[in-house]
Amino acid sequence: NGTTLATTLTGLNPYTQYSCYVTANTSVGEGSSSFIQTQRTVETAPPPPYNLTAYNDSSTAITFNWTRPQFPNGLIQFYVVVYYPEGNISGAINTTTPNTTLTINGLAFYTLYFFNVSVVTGGGTSPFAGPISQRTSEDAPSPPLNVMAYNISSTSIMVTWQPPQTTNGIIRGYQVNYFVSGGNGVTSVVDTNVANSTNLTGLVGYTTYTIFVRARTVILGNNSTFVMVTTNEDVPSSPQSFSLSPVAGSPTQLSASWSV
């Protein structure tokens, strides 16, 4: 009506610029418009990000990505990322970034992590999007434990061990290494499946061997402690280069010689 000199425009979108003008009307018709005024509505809390993805860069790093809200209802100031390892939500870590991607380093080997993200504007903080999960890659396992070896015969040694304390992945097998103690340094290798023992055969009788074991995931782990064991004695082989000859001047003697 003609006495109203102000009004409130409703149903507008948050943080959106509008242009407005005013005209007066009489019974004759509509008059000229006022100058156009431009104003933006205030910010409000944004909706959450979407399209969350994560992939492992290594055994200690994961990259987390997301898409900004299409209508953030304000100027995006930063994102809040919360992540934690499986089974330890109380140990969640918060970090912020102005970007829509974040690479997190220093994570534990072969561990499943969960990720959430929210966006912050001047109008407030969105609900968290997520969680999504991703596991860091496998790494080298720690050495096998309690490596023991004992002689079965003059040509075989039984080796036993326990799995590593920290597997850092899926144990796919073990590598048993052995060499003659004090020998030429040549190391023989036997690969086994996930069994915790193996029988070394074809060895030399009454010989001391040094033995160690390594576990493997997709990466071969470090050496276990070294153990030493000696194969059993066996019947000796035939003497070599045996010869027999008379002793000069002694009709009752013969000279015998050989090598071992």
LINHU-V714828 format. One record per backbone hydrogen bond with DSSP energy under -0.5 kcal/mol. NH is the residue of the N-H (numbers start at 1). CO is the residue of the C=O. Records with the same first field share a line. If there is no record, write none. Layout:
# LINHU-V714828
NH->CO + CO
This chain:
# LINHU-V714828
4->1
5->3
9->7
10->8
15->42
16->13
18->39
20->37
24->32
26->29
31->24
34->22
37->20
39->18
41->16
44->73
45->123
47->71
50->67
53->65
55->63
57->61
58->61
62->104
63->55
64->62 + 102
65->53
66->100
67->50
76->74
77->120
78->120
79->97
80->118
81->79 + 95
82->116
83->93
84->114
86->112
88->85
91->88
92->89
93->83
95->81
97->79
102->64
104->62 + 102
105->103
107->60
110->137
111->108
113->134
114->84
115->132
116->82
117->129
118->80
120->78
121->124
122->75
124->121
126->119
129->117
131->115
132->115
134->113
136->111
137->58
139->168
141->219
142->166
145->162
148->160
150->158
152->156
153->156
157->200
158->150
159->198
160->148
161->196
162->145
165->143
167->165
171->169
172->170 + 216
173->216
174->192
175->214
176->174 + 190
177->175 + 212
178->188
179->210
181->208
183->180
188->178
190->176
192->174
198->159
200->157 + 198
201->199
203->155
206->232
207->204
209->229
210->179
211->227
212->177
214->175
216->173
217->219
221->215
222->141
224->213
227->211
229->209
231->207
232->153
240->259
243->257
245->255
247->250 + 253
248->246
250->247
253->250
255->245
256->254
257->243
259->240
